[in-house]
Amino acid sequence: MILHSASIQDNTVFSRVFQILYRNEEILLNESMNFSVHLLLDGERVEEALREADFQLNLDLLFTDSEQQ
């Protein structure tokens, strides 16, 4: 059961909010998110600069018990 649509808030991407009714239930999200990076690079050091860049993607799984809602 989908409760809320996917959204973007304060540079954070949120998938759809869904309800899991059973302990071992599997949910197929089937969502994609596109990210872009804008860098000012020295044309003679492009590969080196990209290797040195610190790209990070943080994922969090958030949940709540139905009793807390």
N, CA, C and O atoms as a CHARMM CRD file, in Angstrom:
* protein
*
  276
    1    1 MET  N      0.84700  -1.17200   0.00000 PROA 1      0.00000
    2    1 MET  CA     0.00000   0.00000   0.00000 PROA 1      0.00000
    3    1 MET  C      0.89900   1.24200   0.00000 PROA 1      0.00000
    4    1 MET  O      1.71000   1.41800   0.90900 PROA 1      0.00000
    5    2 ILE  N      0.75900   2.09700  -1.00700 PROA 2      0.00000
    6    2 ILE  CA     1.53900   3.32600  -1.10600 PROA 2      0.00000
    7    2 ILE  C      0.83500   4.42100  -0.30200 PROA 2      0.00000
    8    2 ILE  O     -0.35300   4.68000  -0.49600 PROA 2      0.00000
    9    3 LEU  N      1.57500   5.05500   0.59700 PROA 3      0.00000
   10    3 LEU  CA     0.98500   6.09500   1.44700 PROA 3      0.00000
   11    3 LEU  C      1.30700   7.49600   0.95400 PROA 3      0.00000
   12    3 LEU  O      0.48600   8.40500   1.07900 PROA 3      0.00000
   13    4 HSD  N      2.52000   7.67800   0.38400 PROA 4      0.00000
   14    4 HSD  CA     2.93300   8.98400  -0.14000 PROA 4      0.00000
   15    4 HSD  C      3.80700   8.77300  -1.36200 PROA 4      0.00000
   16    4 HSD  O      4.49200   7.75500  -1.46500 PROA 4      0.00000
   17    5 SER  N      3.79200   9.71900  -2.29000 PROA 5      0.00000
   18    5 SER  CA     4.61500   9.64300  -3.49600 PROA 5      0.00000
   19    5 SER  C      6.05900  10.00100  -3.18800 PROA 5      0.00000
   20    5 SER  O      6.36300  10.55700  -2.13300 PROA 5      0.00000
   21    6 ALA  N      6.94800   9.67600  -4.12500 PROA 6      0.00000
   22    6 ALA  CA     8.35600  10.07000  -4.00300 PROA 6      0.00000
   23    6 ALA  C      8.44800  11.59300  -4.03600 PROA 6      0.00000
   24    6 ALA  O      7.60400  12.26000  -4.63500 PROA 6      0.00000
   25    7 SER  N      9.48300  12.14000  -3.38600 PROA 7      0.00000
   26    7 SER  CA     9.61100  13.59700  -3.33100 PROA 7      0.00000
   27    7 SER  C     11.06000  14.00400  -3.09600 PROA 7      0.00000
   28    7 SER  O     11.91200  13.17400  -2.77900 PROA 7      0.00000
   29    8 ILE  N     11.31800  15.28600  -3.25700 PROA 8      0.00000
   30    8 ILE  CA    12.62000  15.88400  -2.95500 PROA 8      0.00000
   31    8 ILE  C     12.37600  17.02300  -1.97600 PROA 8      0.00000
   32    8 ILE  O     11.53600  17.89200  -2.21400 PROA 8      0.00000
   33    9 GLN  N     13.11900  17.01100  -0.87200 PROA 9      0.00000
   34    9 GLN  CA    13.00200  18.06800   0.13400 PROA 9      0.00000
   35    9 GLN  C     14.39200  18.42000   0.63300 PROA 9      0.00000
   36    9 GLN  O     15.12800  17.54200   1.08500 PROA 9      0.00000
   37   10 ASP  N     14.75900  19.68200   0.55900 PROA 10     0.00000
   38   10 ASP  CA    16.05400  20.15500   1.06900 PROA 10     0.00000
   39   10 ASP  C     17.22200  19.30400   0.56600 PROA 10     0.00000
   40   10 ASP  O     18.03800  18.83600   1.35900 PROA 10     0.00000
   41   11 ASN  N     17.29900  19.10400  -0.75600 PROA 11     0.00000
   42   11 ASN  CA    18.38200  18.33400  -1.38700 PROA 11     0.00000
   43   11 ASN  C     18.42500  16.87700  -0.94600 PROA 11     0.00000
   44   11 ASN  O     19.46600  16.23100  -1.06300 PROA 11     0.00000
   45   12 THR  N     17.31800  16.35300  -0.44400 PROA 12     0.00000
   46   12 THR  CA    17.21400  14.95200  -0.05100 PROA 12     0.00000
   47   12 THR  C     16.10700  14.30300  -0.87100 PROA 12     0.00000
   48   12 THR  O     15.02100  14.86300  -1.01600 PROA 12     0.00000
   49   13 VAL  N     16.39300  13.11500  -1.40600 PROA 13     0.00000
   50   13 VAL  CA    15.41500  12.38800  -2.21000 PROA 13     0.00000
   51   13 VAL  C     14.74500  11.34300  -1.32800 PROA 13     0.00000
   52   13 VAL  O     15.42000  10.60700  -0.60800 PROA 13     0.00000
   53   14 PHE  N     13.44000  11.27900  -1.38600 PROA 14     0.00000
   54   14 PHE  CA    12.66400  10.29800  -0.62600 PROA 14     0.00000
   55   14 PHE  C     11.92000   9.39400  -1.59900 PROA 14     0.00000
   56   14 PHE  O     11.28900   9.87300  -2.54100 PROA 14     0.00000
   57   15 SER  N     11.99400   8.09700  -1.37000 PROA 15     0.00000
   58   15 SER  CA    11.21100   7.16500  -2.18700 PROA 15     0.00000
   59   15 SER  C      9.75400   7.24100  -1.73900 PROA 15     0.00000
   60   15 SER  O      9.39800   7.97800  -0.81900 PROA 15     0.00000
   61   16 ARG  N      8.94300   6.46600  -2.41000 PROA 16     0.00000
   62   16 ARG  CA     7.54900   6.39100  -1.97800 PROA 16     0.00000
   63   16 ARG  C      7.49200   5.86600  -0.54900 PROA 16     0.00000
   64   16 ARG  O      8.32500   5.05300  -0.14800 PROA 16     0.00000
   65   17 VAL  N      6.52600   6.32300   0.20700 PROA 17     0.00000
   66   17 VAL  CA     6.29600   5.80400   1.55700 PROA 17     0.00000
   67   17 VAL  C      5.28900   4.66800   1.41700 PROA 17     0.00000
   68   17 VAL  O      4.25300   4.81900   0.76900 PROA 17     0.00000
   69   18 PHE  N      5.60200   3.54300   2.02200 PROA 18     0.00000
   70   18 PHE  CA     4.75100   2.37500   1.86000 PROA 18     0.00000
   71   18 PHE  C      4.57000   1.67500   3.19500 PROA 18     0.00000
   72   18 PHE  O      5.34100   1.87600   4.13300 PROA 18     0.00000
   73   19 GLN  N      3.55600   0.86600   3.26000 PROA 19     0.00000
   74   19 GLN  CA     3.24200   0.12500   4.47800 PROA 19     0.00000
   75   19 GLN  C      3.55600  -1.34900   4.26200 PROA 19     0.00000
   76   19 GLN  O      3.16700  -1.93300   3.25000 PROA 19     0.00000
   77   20 ILE  N      4.25400  -1.93800   5.20400 PROA 20     0.00000
   78   20 ILE  CA     4.52400  -3.37200   5.18400 PROA 20     0.00000
   79   20 ILE  C      3.61600  -4.01200   6.22700 PROA 20     0.00000
   80   20 ILE  O      3.65800  -3.65700   7.40500 PROA 20     0.00000
   81   21 LEU  N      2.80700  -4.94400   5.78700 PROA 21     0.00000
   82   21 LEU  CA     1.83400  -5.56000   6.68400 PROA 21     0.00000
   83   21 LEU  C      2.34200  -6.82800   7.34100 PROA 21     0.00000
   84   21 LEU  O      1.86600  -7.21000   8.41000 PROA 21     0.00000
   85   22 TYR  N      3.31000  -7.48700   6.70900 PROA 22     0.00000
   86   22 TYR  CA     3.80500  -8.76300   7.23000 PROA 22     0.00000
   87   22 TYR  C      5.31300  -8.69900   7.39700 PROA 22     0.00000
   88   22 TYR  O      5.99700  -8.01000   6.64000 PROA 22     0.00000
   89   23 ARG  N      5.81900  -9.39400   8.35800 PROA 23     0.00000
   90   23 ARG  CA     7.24300  -9.35300   8.70400 PROA 23     0.00000
   91   23 ARG  C      8.15200  -9.65800   7.51900 PROA 23     0.00000
   92   23 ARG  O      9.14100  -8.95100   7.32300 PROA 23     0.00000
   93   24 ASN  N      7.86300 -10.66300   6.73500 PROA 24     0.00000
   94   24 ASN  CA     8.72600 -11.07200   5.62700 PROA 24     0.00000
   95   24 ASN  C      8.22600 -10.57600   4.27500 PROA 24     0.00000
   96   24 ASN  O      8.61500 -11.11600   3.24000 PROA 24     0.00000
   97   25 GLU  N      7.38600  -9.57600   4.26800 PROA 25     0.00000
   98   25 GLU  CA     6.84200  -9.05300   3.02000 PROA 25     0.00000
   99   25 GLU  C      7.93300  -8.31600   2.24100 PROA 25     0.00000
  100   25 GLU  O      8.72400  -7.57000   2.81700 PROA 25     0.00000
  101   26 GLU  N      7.96200  -8.53300   0.94000 PROA 26     0.00000
  102   26 GLU  CA     8.91000  -7.83300   0.07900 PROA 26     0.00000
  103   26 GLU  C      8.17000  -6.75500  -0.69800 PROA 26     0.00000
  104   26 GLU  O      7.04700  -6.96200  -1.15900 PROA 26     0.00000
  105   27 ILE  N      8.81300  -5.60300  -0.83700 PROA 27     0.00000
  106   27 ILE  CA     8.23600  -4.48400  -1.57400 PROA 27     0.00000
  107   27 ILE  C      9.16200  -4.16600  -2.74300 PROA 27     0.00000
  108   27 ILE  O     10.36000  -3.96700  -2.54100 PROA 27     0.00000
  109   28 LEU  N      8.63000  -4.11400  -3.95500 PROA 28     0.00000
  110   28 LEU  CA     9.40500  -3.72000  -5.11800 PROA 28     0.00000
  111   28 LEU  C      9.21900  -2.21800  -5.31600 PROA 28     0.00000
  112   28 LEU  O      8.13000  -1.77000  -5.67400 PROA 28     0.00000
  113   29 LEU  N     10.27900  -1.43600  -5.08500 PROA 29     0.00000
  114   29 LEU  CA    10.18200   0.01200  -5.25300 PROA 29     0.00000
  115   29 LEU  C     10.27900   0.40900  -6.71900 PROA 29     0.00000
  116   29 LEU  O      9.52500   1.26400  -7.18500 PROA 29     0.00000
  117   30 ASN  N     11.20500  -0.21000  -7.44600 PROA 30     0.00000
  118   30 ASN  CA    11.36000   0.05200  -8.87500 PROA 30     0.00000
  119   30 ASN  C     11.40600   1.55400  -9.17800 PROA 30     0.00000
  120   30 ASN  O     10.71800   2.02600 -10.08300 PROA 30     0.00000
  121   31 GLU  N     12.20400   2.28900  -8.43400 PROA 31     0.00000
  122   31 GLU  CA    12.34500   3.72700  -8.61900 PROA 31     0.00000
  123   31 GLU  C     13.77600   4.04600  -9.01400 PROA 31     0.00000
  124   31 GLU  O     14.70800   3.33500  -8.63700 PROA 31     0.00000
  125   32 SER  N     13.94200   5.09900  -9.76100 PROA 32     0.00000
  126   32 SER  CA    15.29400   5.55300 -10.10600 PROA 32     0.00000
  127   32 SER  C     15.41500   7.02500  -9.75600 PROA 32     0.00000
  128   32 SER  O     14.43700   7.77200  -9.79700 PROA 32     0.00000
  129   33 MET  N     16.61700   7.42400  -9.41600 PROA 33     0.00000
  130   33 MET  CA    16.91200   8.80400  -9.07000 PROA 33     0.00000
  131   33 MET  C     18.16200   9.21300  -9.82700 PROA 33     0.00000
  132   33 MET  O     19.15900   8.49100  -9.81500 PROA 33     0.00000
  133   34 ASN  N     18.12000  10.34200 -10.47300 PROA 34     0.00000
  134   34 ASN  CA    19.26300  10.83300 -11.23900 PROA 34     0.00000
  135   34 ASN  C     19.93100  11.96600 -10.48300 PROA 34     0.00000
  136   34 ASN  O     19.27000  12.88200  -9.99300 PROA 34     0.00000
  137   35 PHE  N     21.24100  11.89100 -10.39800 PROA 35     0.00000
  138   35 PHE  CA    22.01600  12.91300  -9.71900 PROA 35     0.00000
  139   35 PHE  C     23.00700  13.50000 -10.71200 PROA 35     0.00000
  140   35 PHE  O     23.51300  12.78500 -11.57700 PROA 35     0.00000
  141   36 SER  N     23.28600  14.77000 -10.60100 PROA 36     0.00000
  142   36 SER  CA    24.29400  15.38700 -11.46300 PROA 36     0.00000
  143   36 SER  C     25.29800  16.13400 -10.59500 PROA 36     0.00000
  144   36 SER  O     24.98000  16.61400  -9.50800 PROA 36     0.00000
  145   37 VAL  N     26.50300  16.21500 -11.10500 PROA 37     0.00000
  146   37 VAL  CA    27.58900  16.89500 -10.40100 PROA 37     0.00000
  147   37 VAL  C     28.16500  17.93600 -11.34500 PROA 37     0.00000
  148   37 VAL  O     28.42700  17.64400 -12.51200 PROA 37     0.00000
  149   38 HSD  N     28.36100  19.13600 -10.84900 PROA 38     0.00000
  150   38 HSD  CA    28.96300  20.20200 -11.63900 PROA 38     0.00000
  151   38 HSD  C     30.32300  20.52400 -11.03400 PROA 38     0.00000
  152   38 HSD  O     30.41200  20.94600  -9.88100 PROA 38     0.00000
  153   39 LEU  N     31.37200  20.32600 -11.80900 PROA 39     0.00000
  154   39 LEU  CA    32.73500  20.56300 -11.33900 PROA 39     0.00000
  155   39 LEU  C     33.45500  21.50300 -12.28800 PROA 39     0.00000
  156   39 LEU  O     33.28000  21.43000 -13.50400 PROA 39     0.00000
  157   40 LEU  N     34.25700  22.37900 -11.72800 PROA 40     0.00000
  158   40 LEU  CA    35.14800  23.21800 -12.52000 PROA 40     0.00000
  159   40 LEU  C     36.48700  22.49700 -12.56100 PROA 40     0.00000
  160   40 LEU  O     37.14900  22.35300 -11.53300 PROA 40     0.00000
  161   41 LEU  N     36.89000  22.04200 -13.75400 PROA 41     0.00000
  162   41 LEU  CA    38.08000  21.21100 -13.87800 PROA 41     0.00000
  163   41 LEU  C     39.14200  21.88400 -14.73400 PROA 41     0.00000
  164   41 LEU  O     38.84100  22.65100 -15.64800 PROA 41     0.00000
  165   42 ASP  N     40.37700  21.57800 -14.41500 PROA 42     0.00000
  166   42 ASP  CA    41.51500  21.96100 -15.24200 PROA 42     0.00000
  167   42 ASP  C     41.54900  20.98300 -16.41300 PROA 42     0.00000
  168   42 ASP  O     41.63400  19.77500 -16.19300 PROA 42     0.00000
  169   43 GLY  N     41.48600  21.46700 -17.63800 PROA 43     0.00000
  170   43 GLY  CA    41.43700  20.61800 -18.82200 PROA 43     0.00000
  171   43 GLY  C     42.59900  19.65600 -18.94000 PROA 43     0.00000
  172   43 GLY  O     42.48400  18.63400 -19.61600 PROA 43     0.00000
  173   44 GLU  N     43.70500  19.95400 -18.30500 PROA 44     0.00000
  174   44 GLU  CA    44.88000  19.08400 -18.38200 PROA 44     0.00000
  175   44 GLU  C     44.89000  18.03400 -17.27400 PROA 44     0.00000
  176   44 GLU  O     45.71400  17.12000 -17.30400 PROA 44     0.00000
  177   45 ARG  N     43.98800  18.14800 -16.29800 PROA 45     0.00000
  178   45 ARG  CA    43.97800  17.22400 -15.15000 PROA 45     0.00000
  179   45 ARG  C     42.60300  16.59300 -14.92600 PROA 45     0.00000
  180   45 ARG  O     42.26900  16.26200 -13.78800 PROA 45     0.00000
  181   46 VAL  N     41.81700  16.42200 -15.95100 PROA 46     0.00000
  182   46 VAL  CA    40.43600  15.95000 -15.79000 PROA 46     0.00000
  183   46 VAL  C     40.38300  14.58800 -15.09900 PROA 46     0.00000
  184   46 VAL  O     39.68700  14.43300 -14.09500 PROA 46     0.00000
  185   47 GLU  N     41.10700  13.60800 -15.62300 PROA 47     0.00000
  186   47 GLU  CA    41.05400  12.26400 -15.03700 PROA 47     0.00000
  187   47 GLU  C     41.55400  12.25900 -13.60200 PROA 47     0.00000
  188   47 GLU  O     40.96800  11.60100 -12.74200 PROA 47     0.00000
  189   48 GLU  N     42.61600  12.97600 -13.34200 PROA 48     0.00000
  190   48 GLU  CA    43.16200  13.03700 -11.97700 PROA 48     0.00000
  191   48 GLU  C     42.16400  13.69800 -11.02600 PROA 48     0.00000
  192   48 GLU  O     41.95600  13.21800  -9.91100 PROA 48     0.00000
  193   49 ALA  N     41.55400  14.78400 -11.46000 PROA 49     0.00000
  194   49 ALA  CA    40.59500  15.49200 -10.61200 PROA 49     0.00000
  195   49 ALA  C     39.38600  14.61000 -10.30300 PROA 49     0.00000
  196   49 ALA  O     38.87900  14.62900  -9.18100 PROA 49     0.00000
  197   50 LEU  N     38.92000  13.84200 -11.28200 PROA 50     0.00000
  198   50 LEU  CA    37.77700  12.95700 -11.04500 PROA 50     0.00000
  199   50 LEU  C     38.13700  11.82700 -10.09100 PROA 50     0.00000
  200   50 LEU  O     37.30900  11.41900  -9.27600 PROA 50     0.00000
  201   51 ARG  N     39.35400  11.31900 -10.18200 PROA 51     0.00000
  202   51 ARG  CA    39.79700  10.27100  -9.24700 PROA 51     0.00000
  203   51 ARG  C     39.88300  10.82000  -7.82400 PROA 51     0.00000
  204   51 ARG  O     39.60700  10.10100  -6.86400 PROA 51     0.00000
  205   52 GLU  N     40.26500  12.08700  -7.68700 PROA 52     0.00000
  206   52 GLU  CA    40.42700  12.69700  -6.36600 PROA 52     0.00000
  207   52 GLU  C     39.10700  13.18400  -5.77000 PROA 52     0.00000
  208   52 GLU  O     39.02000  13.42200  -4.56500 PROA 52     0.00000
  209   53 ALA  N     38.09000  13.33200  -6.60200 PROA 53     0.00000
  210   53 ALA  CA    36.79700  13.83200  -6.11400 PROA 53     0.00000
  211   53 ALA  C     36.20700  12.83100  -5.12200 PROA 53     0.00000
  212   53 ALA  O     36.32800  11.62000  -5.30300 PROA 53     0.00000
  213   54 ASP  N     35.57600  13.34100  -4.08800 PROA 54     0.00000
  214   54 ASP  CA    34.99600  12.49700  -3.04300 PROA 54     0.00000
  215   54 ASP  C     33.48100  12.45700  -3.22900 PROA 54     0.00000
  216   54 ASP  O     32.75900  13.28600  -2.67700 PROA 54     0.00000
  217   55 PHE  N     33.00800  11.48800  -4.00900 PROA 55     0.00000
  218   55 PHE  CA    31.57600  11.32000  -4.23000 PROA 55     0.00000
  219   55 PHE  C     31.04300  10.34000  -3.19500 PROA 55     0.00000
  220   55 PHE  O     31.62000   9.27300  -2.98700 PROA 55     0.00000
  221   56 GLN  N     29.94500  10.70400  -2.54900 PROA 56     0.00000
  222   56 GLN  CA    29.34200   9.82700  -1.55100 PROA 56     0.00000
  223   56 GLN  C     27.83400   9.78900  -1.76200 PROA 56     0.00000
  224   56 GLN  O     27.20800  10.80300  -2.07000 PROA 56     0.00000
  225   57 LEU  N     27.27500   8.62000  -1.59400 PROA 57     0.00000
  226   57 LEU  CA    25.83000   8.43900  -1.63400 PROA 57     0.00000
  227   57 LEU  C     25.43300   7.78000  -0.32500 PROA 57     0.00000
  228   57 LEU  O     25.85600   6.66000  -0.03800 PROA 57     0.00000
  229   58 ASN  N     24.63400   8.45800   0.46000 PROA 58     0.00000
  230   58 ASN  CA    24.19200   7.93300   1.75300 PROA 58     0.00000
  231   58 ASN  C     22.74700   7.46900   1.63000 PROA 58     0.00000
  232   58 ASN  O     21.88900   8.19500   1.12900 PROA 58     0.00000
  233   59 LEU  N     22.49200   6.26800   2.08800 PROA 59     0.00000
  234   59 LEU  CA    21.14600   5.70600   2.07200 PROA 59     0.00000
  235   59 LEU  C     20.71500   5.40300   3.49500 PROA 59     0.00000
  236   59 LEU  O     21.48000   4.84100   4.27900 PROA 59     0.00000
  237   60 ASP  N     19.50200   5.77300   3.82200 PROA 60     0.00000
  238   60 ASP  CA    18.94200   5.48900   5.13800 PROA 60     0.00000
  239   60 ASP  C     17.61500   4.77100   4.95300 PROA 60     0.00000
  240   60 ASP  O     16.83000   5.10900   4.06700 PROA 60     0.00000
  241   61 LEU  N     17.37800   3.79100   5.78700 PROA 61     0.00000
  242   61 LEU  CA    16.08900   3.11200   5.82400 PROA 61     0.00000
  243   61 LEU  C     15.37600   3.60000   7.07800 PROA 61     0.00000
  244   61 LEU  O     15.81800   3.34200   8.19700 PROA 61     0.00000
  245   62 LEU  N     14.28200   4.29800   6.88000 PROA 62     0.00000
  246   62 LEU  CA    13.52900   4.86000   8.00300 PROA 62     0.00000
  247   62 LEU  C     12.24900   4.05600   8.18600 PROA 62     0.00000
  248   62 LEU  O     11.62500   3.63100   7.21400 PROA 62     0.00000
  249   63 PHE  N     11.87000   3.85600   9.42400 PROA 63     0.00000
  250   63 PHE  CA    10.66200   3.08900   9.69100 PROA 63     0.00000
  251   63 PHE  C      9.99900   3.59800  10.95800 PROA 63     0.00000
  252   63 PHE  O     10.59700   4.33300  11.74400 PROA 63     0.00000
  253   64 THR  N      8.76600   3.19700  11.13400 PROA 64     0.00000
  254   64 THR  CA     8.03600   3.49900  12.35400 PROA 64     0.00000
  255   64 THR  C      7.10100   2.32900  12.65400 PROA 64     0.00000
  256   64 THR  O      6.61000   1.66900  11.73800 PROA 64     0.00000
  257   65 ASP  N      6.86600   2.08400  13.90300 PROA 65     0.00000
  258   65 ASP  CA     5.87500   1.08100  14.28800 PROA 65     0.00000
  259   65 ASP  C      4.49800   1.70400  14.15200 PROA 65     0.00000
  260   65 ASP  O      4.33100   2.90200  14.38100 PROA 65     0.00000
  261   66 SER  N      3.52100   0.90900  13.78600 PROA 66     0.00000
  262   66 SER  CA     2.17100   1.45100  13.61700 PROA 66     0.00000
  263   66 SER  C      1.63500   2.03100  14.91800 PROA 66     0.00000
  264   66 SER  O      0.76800   2.90400  14.89400 PROA 66     0.00000
  265   67 GLU  N      2.13600   1.56300  16.04500 PROA 67     0.00000
  266   67 GLU  CA     1.69400   2.07700  17.33800 PROA 67     0.00000
  267   67 GLU  C      2.17600   3.50600  17.57200 PROA 67     0.00000
  268   67 GLU  O      1.58600   4.23100  18.37300 PROA 67     0.00000
  269   68 GLN  N      3.24400   3.92000  16.88300 PROA 68     0.00000
  270   68 GLN  CA     3.80900   5.25800  17.08400 PROA 68     0.00000
  271   68 GLN  C      3.14600   6.30400  16.21100 PROA 68     0.00000
  272   68 GLN  O      3.38800   7.49500  16.40300 PROA 68     0.00000
  273   69 GLN  N      2.32200   5.90200  15.26100 PROA 69     0.00000
  274   69 GLN  CA     1.73900   6.86500  14.31900 PROA 69     0.00000
  275   69 GLN  C      0.62900   7.65300  14.93100 PROA 69     0.00000
  276   69 GLN  O      0.03600   8.50300  14.26700 PROA 69     0.00000
